[in-house]
Amino acid sequence: MQLMTWTLARLGSRLSLLFEPHQRRVRHSALGRFLDQPMDLMVGLVEPDGTERVLPLTTRGKALYNTEQFERLNSITFRGHSEQYRLRFEFNIHSVFYPQDEPLCLMPAFYLEMRVSPVQRVRWIKPAGPTPDSVKLFIRLARPDTQISASTGGDPDSAGRIDLAYRNALTPTDSPGSADAPAVAVTERILSLNPGCVADDDGRGLTLDLPVTKAGSGVKWRLVWGAHCGDPILAVGQHPAPANAPLRYNALWPDLDAVMEEAVRLRDDRLAHSRRFEKLVDQAPLSMAQRHLLHQSFQNFLANTFWCHQPGDAGDGESGDGESSGQADAADGGPDTFRQWFTVWNGDRHYHSTLGVGYSASLFYLTLWPRLLVMQLDQWAEHAKPDQDQSEPPAAYLGRDLGQGTRISGQAYPHDLPVETNSDFLLILQAYSHWTGDLAPLGRHAELVHRLAEHLIAADEQDCGFPTRGSANAIDDAGPALQYARKQMYLATKRIAALQAAADLLRRVEREEPAERCDATIARAVPLIEQQAWLGDHYAVCADPDATGIQDVWTGDALPFEKVPGWDAYSIYTANGLLLPAITAQPLLLDPERLATDLRNACRETLGQYGGAHTSAEPENVWVSQNLWRDCVGRYLGLTELPWAQRYWDLQVMGNTHDRSLGFIDSYLGNDLSFHPRGVVTFGYLLAYPRLVIDRLAEGGAAISVTPDRHYPQRWPLLALADWRACRAPVCVVDAQGQVTIECESDPITIRGGEETAGVVG
């Protein structure tokens, strides 16, 4: 594929590499994106005539010919050619990942491999000489304000190494949340696993003479790149006395030597696990655009994650998979006394664990690692705010985020979004409970569920079926009709779905009276919503076009028009609140035929160059992640084709070539949602295409079903049902005759399909 900006990152441990070939550099830091520095990474070979040929990751040397990049879920390979000597050079960087294996995923290390192979021809370029039997390969570094030293130990059979030491600032770009954060000490090491290296005279690199062998021979230069930072990274709690939280991996590896020892010792095993996971995902019959989106968005998500710990009670918060969200075993096997924090930046704005991002990313967590979602549910719950407008019955709402920069101190976003945040939390908690069968988080937060539901009930001050108070939302580049008007269809749908979730959850903890209040509110709201919002072929963006009394939530100014522009437009957000209920077999509440009609017509009317706009009234306001979410909703509503992924990928290519370097870019020019984690909703493809539905709380026992399309052969790994410790995952297989079978079935799975069930959810 063409050269473009690409991220490779570690889960929670912050080590990341941002390859920027068009800038001929790598942005690098042990503390990750927005805390990184430009680095010159000189990697390549020496031709027989002495010319140094390099990948375009450095300003030095002569670039290799026809350089390309090829990515997989956990790795990237750069390839270039010495056209004069008919050589192919490959450089692979692998960031190991295997679901629910904390030590493997947390390890702050990358695995590197270089190899050089002969090629029969490089176009029709005349060679300058014969292909050599061996060539010198090299890796050299230059980084600002960094001590770099290369050594070999003086023994020809010893492995060479490059050591780095520097202080890393904790002030991300354009973030007011860390203005006074100190710098921290970092050490890194690149260790050659091949003997015979020679250290460069300037002490900044290594050279190795490697045979030229055919691809697949296994002859490679193998290296390990590890990092360590023992200083606190996050300040958790209110100032002036927050708790300092170092990265979680310090509980496993106290220093760089420990990181390197384990990374080397377990290299083969961890690479085998990571590649096995890659191959499992690779068998899904995604288009190339969908596959690129999955790979890119996953690494961008990892680059935004923090997994830290702070002193606390060892017994806090049991999670649903047998591990504690507040406790884990230390490296020596004994219980530690640290409370864990898992949080995710929302890309270039550096807000921590925004609920909207968690809502979108829930498809990733539910598919691969539910425990990470539990930790965030507990953290969001801690920051609930009492509703000041009423005291009885009790009511509360949640903050939009947990802080900004390197501070976890409560919401940093400038205004509250109570209907949206309460709804997101309740829908996530219900989905987690039904998907896993684990009710422990609900047990901890039962009172909060009641209070959040009471706020949602009270949000309809006019008893009209729609929220009319606290109706601003996080779609902050949208027009007023979608973002903060009265009677928004997006929030109306999400609110009733959340109240249904609250009723369900409250009954499971024997709170019948508040559950009945939720049911009664839904029963009143649904017919009113259908009556006021349905416009014949779609639902209105907002059912009240009157602009009187509406203020811009950013400026406080009254809207300068009588009617809200775009109130009757088509919108991709109508059914946004219904996906999590759909994947757990919960009622959709609104008319399914109308929902499907609305979705199809909105797909047509909002479609632009890079996907569907928020509404048909604002054609350039595009969020790729919300298109992906809409596509997943469409599958559960019976939509067969999802042909828009190439448009989403075109935006990523546009945003990461030439002079641009934006990572996963969620938006077009009207916003700057760059390096954003929300694209990880792409994992929803692996749920939505086979229409996987899981309800482990169903009457009579767990109910699991798939309803794949049957018109082409396909294999869908059902990752949410995998036994990761046993390295087994069921696969939904559709053969050429349209027959569906389940390979490696663990849980009983009902196979649905045929005309009698087409389009039926749950």
N, C-alpha and C positions, 0 to 999 in steps of 0.2 A: 504494500500500500504506500501512498505518498507520505513523505516526511511531514510530520505535524507535531505540535506540542503534545506530550504524553506524560502522565503521572504514574509513578510506581510508589507504593506506600505500604506501611505496616499498620495493622489493627491496633489502635490505642497507644502505641509506643512512639508515634510521631515521626520516626525516621522516614524521610521521603526523598525522592529524586524527581525533579521536574525537568524533563528533557525538552530543550528548546533548540532544535536543529537550525531553524532559520535565524536564530541569534548566535549560533555556533557556541552554545554554552549549556550548562546544566545548573539549575537552581537547586541548592542542596542545603540541608540542615538536619541535625539529629532531632530538631524540634519542629520540623515540617514547614509546610506552605505558609507563607506570610511571615514566617520567622527565619527565612532562609537567605542565602547569599548567592550571587552568581559564582560559579566555579568553572574553571577550565579543565575539562576532562579529556586528556589526550590519549586516545586508544586507537591502535592500528598496527601496521607492520612496516618493516624496512625492506624495500625492494633491493634486488641484487646490485643495482647501481648506487645504492645508498640513499635513495629518496624515501622520506618518511611519509607514508600515506595514512590518513586519519579519517575517522568518522567526523561528521560536522557537529562535534560537541566541543570544539576548541578553535581558537583563532590561529593556532600554530599548525605547521605542516601543510601538506597538499591533500585536499579531500579525495577520498576514494571515489571511484567512478560509479555512477548509477546507484547511489545509496538509497536504500529502502528501509522500511520498518514493518515488522509483522508481530502482531500482539495476540496473546491469549489472555484468559481471565487473570492469571497471576504472574504474567511475564511479558517481556518484550524482547525481540531480537532485531538488531540492526545489521544490515548486510550491505557490503560494498565490494568493489572489484579493483584489483590492480590489472587494468586492461593491457598494459605493456608486457605482463608476465603471466597472464591468464590464471589469475588467482582470485578466489572468493574468500573474503574475510567476514566472519560472523561474530557478533558480540551479543550474548544473552544475559539478561538480568532477571532473576526470579525472586519474587516476594512470596514466600510460602504462605499458604492459607489452607486450613482444613477446618470445617465447621465444628465448633464446640470443643476444640483442642486449645485451651488457653495458653499453655507454654509455647506450643508451636506458633500460634498466631501473634503472641506478644513479643517474641524474641526480636530485639532490634537489630536485625541483620538481613542482608541480601546475599544471594548466591550468584556468582558471576562465572561465565564460561566464555572462552575465546577459542576459535578454531580457524584453520585456513585449509582450503581444499582447491584442487585443480579444476579448471573448467575447460571444456573443449574449445569454446570460442566466446569472445566478448564482442558481440555484433560482428562487424567485418574489420575491426581494428587490427592492424598488423602488429605482431608482437616485436618487442625490442630484443628479446632473447628467449631462451628455453625456460620452461617452468622449473623453478628450483625444487630441490628435494626438501629443503627446510628454509624457514625465514625467521627473522627476529620479530617477536611481538612485544608490545610495550603498553604500560599504563602509567601515566604521569598526571600529577594534580597541581593546580595552582588555585588558591582561594584567599580572599582578603583576610588580613588579621588572623592568620592561622599558622601555627607551627607545624611544619610538615617535615618528616624525616624518613628516609628509606634505608633499610639495612638488610643484610643477608646472614649475619652471624659469622662471616668469614669462612664458612664450611661450604664447599661446592654442593654437598648433598642436603644442606639445610634449606628450609623454605624462607623466601624473602617476605618482607612486610613493609608497609607504609603506615606510619603513625601520624595522627592528626590531633591537635589540641587547640581549642579556641574557647572564647566566651560567647555565648549565644544570647542575644537580646530577647526579652520577653514582651516587646511592644510591637504587636502586629500593625501592618500598614493601615492607616486611616481609622484606627480603633481608639475611641476615647476611654475604653474600659481597662487599659493597662498603662496609663501614662507614667506611673511611678514604679513600674515593675523593674526589678533588678535584672542584670545579666546573670547567666548561670554557666558553670564550667562543664565542658563537654570533651570527651575523648573518643576517638574513633581509630579503627585499624582495618587495613586491607591486608589479608594474609594469603599468600600463595600456597596452594596445596601441592604444587609441582616443585620439586627441587631444581637447583641449577640456575636460579635467578641471579641477575647481576643488578646491583643498585646503580642508578645514574650518578654521574659525578656531582650534580647539584643536590643530591639527596632527596629528590621529589618524585622518583619513579622507579619502576622495575622493568627489566627486559628479560625475555626468555626465548631461547632458540627452540622452535617447535617444528616437528616434521610436517610437511605438506601431505595430507592423507585424504582419502576419499570421504565424503560425508557419510556418517554412520559408523565410522571406524572406532569412535570412542576416544580418539586422541584429541584432548582439549587442554587448554590452560585453565585450571579450576582455581577460583579465588573465593574468599569469604570477606564480606565487608560488614563489620559490626560497629556499633556505637553504644555509648552509655552516658547518661546524665543522672547523677544522684541527688541533685538539688531540687527543692520544691518548684513545681511548675504552675499549679493553680492555687489561688487564694480562695478558700471556700468559707462562706459566711460573711456576716456584715462587718464592715470596718467600724472601729479601728483595730479589731482583734480577730481577723479571720484565721482559720486553720490553714496551714501550709500543706499542700498535697503533692508529693513527688509522683513520678510515673510508677504505675503498678509493677512494672517489671523489676523494680528494685527489690521486691520481696522474693524474687526468684534468682536474680543475679546481682550481687552487691557491687560488682565492678566490671570493667571491660574484659579483664582476663576470664572471668566466669562466663560472660556472654560468648567470647570466642571459643572457649573450651567446649561448651555445649553445642554451639553452632557447627563446629568441626566434627565433633563426635557423632552427632545425630544427623549430619548432612544428608546422607543417602536415604535414611528413613523418612525424614521430613520432606525431601524433594519427591519421594515416591508417593507419599500421602497427598501432597499438593497437586502433583500431576494427575493422580487418580481422580481427584475432585475436578480438575480441569476437563479431563476426558469425559467424565460423567455429564458435565454441563454441555460439552461439545456435541454430544449426540442429539441434543434437542434440535429439531429442524427449523431453526431460525433463519431468516434471511441474513445476508452479510451485513446490511445496515443495522438490523436488530442486534446482531452479534457484536458489532463494533460498539453500539450504544451500551450494551451490557458490560463489556470489558472496560470501557472508558469510565462509565459512571461508577462502577464498583471501586476502581482505584481512587477516583475522586472522593468517594465516600470514606474510604479508609484514611485518606490524607486529612480528613476533617475530624477524626476521632481522637479522643483522649480517654485513656483508661488509667486512672490515678487512685491513690488511696490516702487516707488520713487517719490519725489516731481515733479510735472509737471503741464501741462495745463489740466484742467478738461474736455475740449472739444475735446481732441485729439482722432482721429481715431475711427469712428463708425464702429462697427462690424455688420455682416450680420444677427444676430439673435435678433436684437433689443437692445443688450447690447453694451457697448463701450469697445473697446480694450484698451482704455486709461482712462476709467472712469467707476466707478460702484457706487452703493449706499452704503454708510456706514451703520453700524448697526442701527443708529438712523433714517434711512430713507432719510437723506439728501445727496446730492452729495458730494463726497470727492474730494480732489485735488491731487490725486495720479495717476501716470502713472503706468500701470501694466506691468510686465515682466513675461512671461511664457517661461521657457527654460528647456532643457532636457540634462543631462549629457549623454555621450555615454559610460557609464559603466566605466571600469577600467582605461581609458585614460582621463576621466574628461573633454573632450571638450564639450563646450556648443552648443546645437542646431546645430549639423552638418547637412548640407543640405541633405546628403545621408540618414541619420537616419530619418529626417523629411519626406523624400520621401517615405521610407518604412512604417513609422508610419502613413502616410496620410490615409491608409485604416482604422485605428482606429479612427482618428479624423473625417473622413467623415461619419463613421458609427455611432459615438456616440456624438461627441462634436466639430462641425466645428469651433466654436469661438476660440478654442485653436490653431487651425491651422492659423487663421487670425492673431492672435497676433504674431506668429512666422514669417509669411509672412512680416508683417510690420517691424519686427526686422531685418530680412535678408536684406530687401530693404535698410535699413539705412546704411548698411555696404557695399554698392556697390562701386566698384573701377573703375575709368576711365581707358579705354584702352589706354596705352601710345603709342601704335604702329600706331595709326591713330587718327585724330581729326575730319574728315568729311567723311561720316556721323558719328554722335556721336555713340560711342560704350562703353560698360561697361561689367564688369563681377563681379560675387559675390564671396565672401570668402567661404571657405569650412566650417567654423564654426564661432562662435561669441566670442570665448575666451576659457580659460581653468581654472580649479580650481574654485575659487570664484570670478573671474574677467570676466566681459563682456567688452572687450576692442578691439574686432576685431580678425581676424583670428590668431590662435596660431599654426595651422598645418604648417609644414616647407615649403611647396610649394603649388602653386595654382593649381586648377583643373577646369579651366574656362569653358570648353565645358560641362563637367558633371554638374557643379553647375548651370550654366545658364539654361541648359536643365531641370534639376530637378525643379527649381523655376517656369519656364514657364508651365511645365506639371502640377505641383501642383495647380497653380493659375487657369489654365483652368479647371481642374477637380473640384476645389471648385466652380467656377463660374457656371458651368453647373449643378453640383450636387445640389446646393442650390438655384440657380437663383439670387444670390446676386452679383451685379456688383460694390458694393462700394469699395472693395479692388482694383479691376481693375481701378476704377476711380482715386484712390490715386497713383497708380503705372503705369499708362499708358505710361508715358515718359520712365520709366525704362524698361518696356516691349520692347519698340522700341530699346533702347540701347542694351539690352541683345541679341535681335534678330540680330542686326547689328554685334555684336561680333561673333555670330554663323555663320552668312553668311561669314564673313571674315576668319573664321577658316579654310575654304577650300582654301588654298593658291594656290593649283595646279589645281583648277576647276575639280577635279576628283570624286566628290560626297562624299568624306570622309573628316572629319576634320584632318588636317595635322599640325596644330599649336595648342598648349595648350591641347594636347590630353592625358596627364596623368590623371588617375582617382583614386578613393579612394579604389579600390580593391588591397590594398597595400601588400598583401602576395602572389599575383599572379605573374606568370612569365611575362617577358617583352611583349610577344605577346598580352596578355590581358590588362596589366596595363599601358603601355606607348608607344607601337609601333605605327607606322603610319598606317592609314587606318584600325582602329579597327572597327569591325562590331558592337560591343556593342554601341560605341559612335555614329557611323553612323546612326544606327536606332533611337537612342534616340535624336540625333540632328534633323533629319527630322521631328520626331514627335513633338519636341519642336518648330520648325519653323512653323509647321502647327498650333500648339497652339497659337503662337504669331500672325499669320495671322488672326486667328479667333478672338482673343482678340482685336487686333488693329482695325478691322472692327467695332467692337462693340463700339469703341470710335471715329469712323469716321476718322481713319487714313489709308486711302486707299492706298496711295503710298507705305509706308513701308510694308503693307500687301501684295501688289503685288510683292515686292522684295522677300518676303519670299516664295510666291507661285512659283515664277520663279526659285528660288534656289532649291526647292523641285522637281520641274518638271525636272530640269537637273540632280539632284542627284539620283533619284530613279532608272532609267534605268542603270546608271553607277554602282550603288551598286549591282543591280541584276546581271549585266554582270560580274563584277570582283570578287564578293564574293561567288557566288553559285558554289558549287563543286559537284553537282550531287545528293547528298543525305543530304547535310547540308551546312550551310554557314561557311566560314572560320572565324577563330578568328580574323585574320587581313589579308587584301587583298594584302598587300605589304610585302613579306617575306624578302626583302633586309634589312640587319642590318646596312648598311653603314650610318654613321652619327647619329645613335640613341644613346643617352646617358642614362645611368641609372639615374633616377630622384633623387635617394637617395645619390649616390656617385659622380655623374658627370662624371663617367668613360664611355668610349666607350664600346659597347658590344663586347665581345671577340670572335665573330663568324660571318660568312658571312651571314647566314640565321637565322632569328629569330626562336628559337625553339618553336614548337607547333603552328606555324602560321595556319596550316591546320587542327587543332584538332576540336573536337566537343565541344561546349560551351553551358552552361545553360543561358547565358546572352544575346543571340541574340535579343529576344523580350522583354527584360527588360523594355524598354521605351514605350511599347505599352499597358500596363495594364490600366493605368489611362485613356487613350483615349478609351479603350474598355468599361470601366464601364460607360462612358458618351456618348456612341454612336458616337464616332468620327472615321474618316477613319483610317485604319491600314497602308495604303500607300504601303507596300510591298505585294508580292504575298501571299495570305492567305494559299494556299495549300503548298507552300514551307515553310512558317512559321510553319505550323503544322507538316510537315515532319521533319524539322530541330529539333523541340522540342522533338518529339517522339524519334528520333535517338539519340539526345544528352542525353535524360533521360537514354537510354540503355547504351551508351558508357561511361558516366561519373559516373555511379552508383557505390558506394562503401559502406563500412560497415555503415557509418553514413549519407548517402545521396549522392547527386550528387556533384562531385568536380566542381571547377570553369570550368575546361576543362578536356578533356580526357588525356591531356599530363601531368597533375599534380594531380594524384588521391587522395592525402591526403589533398589538400587545399579545405576544405569544409566550407561554411557558411550556417548554417541552415536557417537563415532569407531569403537568396536568393533562397534557395530551395523552401521555402514556397511561395515566390513571383512568382517563376517559375511555381509552381503548380497552382496558381490562374490564371496566364496567360494561362496555358494549358486548364483550364476549359472554359475560354472564347473563346479559339480556337477549342473547341469541344472535348477535352479529357474527357473521362468518369470516369476512375478510377484514384485515387491518393493514391497509396498503400504504400507510403514511410514514413509515419508519425512515424511508430514504430522505424525506423532507427534514425530519428531525436531525438526521446525520449530516445533511448538507449544512445545517446551522453550526454543528460542531466543527466541521471542516473549515467553514468560513471563519469561525472564531479562533482557529488554532493554526493557521498558515499565514504566510507572508509576514506582516509586522504584528500579528495578533497572537496572544498567548493567554487564553481565558479558561483552559480546562473544560470541565463540563459546564457549558454556558446554557443556562435555563431559559434565558430571555433574549429578545432581539434588542434593538437600539433604544427602546423606551425604558429599559432598566439595565442593571448591571449585576445580574445574579451569576457571577463567574465562580469557577471552582466550587460549584454548589453540590452538596451531598444528595439533594432530593432526586437526582436522576436514578438513584438506586431502585426506584420504583420499577425499573426495567425488569427486575426479578419477578414482577407480577406476570410477565409473559409465561413463565414456567408454571404458574398456577392457572392462568386464564385460558391458555390454549387447550389444555385437557379439561378445563372447567372442574378443577379439583375443589370439592366441598368437604369440609371436616367439621363435625360436631360431636365432640367427645362427651357432651353433656345431654345428648338426646335421650328421650325416654326409651328405655329398653337397651341402652348401651350405645357405644360409639357408632355413629353413622358417617361413613366415608364413601364418597362416590366420585366418579369421573364421567364426563359426557363429551368426549372428543368428537371433532368432525371426523367423518369416515370416508371422505372422498379422495384421500391420498395417503400413501404409506408414511408412517411417522413413529418416532420414539420419544416419549416425554418422560424424563426422569422426575419422579415424584419426590423431590428433595425433602419436603416437609414430613415425609414418612420414613426417612432414612434412619437406620441405626448406625450412627457415625463411628461408634467404637468398634462395631463388627465390620465396618467398611461395606455395608450392604444398603442399597437403595432400590425400592421397587421402581419399575419402568412401565409406563402405559404404552403398549405397542398396538398400532393399527396396521394391519397387513394390506396387501394390494387388493384384496377382496372386501375390505372394509370391516373385517372381523377384529374385535378388540380383545386383547389378553393383557394380563399383568404378570410381568416377570419379577421374580424375587419378592413375591407378595409377603408382607409381614402382617399388617392389619387386614381384616376382611374388607374388600373394596367392591362396592356395587358399580357395575358397568351399565351406564345408561346410554340411550341413544335411539335413533330412529325417529320417524315423524311424530310419534305419539308423545315424545318428551322434548322435542326440539324447542329451544328457547325457554324451557322451564328452569327456574333457578332453585337450587337446593334439593 
